[in-house]
């Protein structure tokens, strides 16, 4: 395991802790964003292979066997897509938080009892 993988798992654990223990909705959203960042780091570290280069064809890599000298570009592409999706979901959660604050004048989760069983 690389340092990046370990850092990614640490961020996932910190984000989970933040989402499950905090009572403030904004802090829960921050926890979600931390989990998202940790997942990105883990996916990138899984796709990295030491000694290989990025899959960009240029004059610097001409003549090299492309099958043996490049890393797999799929994990990087997945992370780029996940960043955009994570940003959109975070923005949507923040919009809901603003609406909830306008409705109750509070962001504490205990103040929202309308949907409790």
Secondary structure as UniProt FT lines:
FT   HELIX           3..21
FT   HELIX           25..47
FT   TURN            50..51
FT   HELIX           59..61
FT   TURN            62..63
FT   HELIX           66..69
FT   HELIX           74..104
FT   HELIX           109..111
FT   TURN            114..115
//
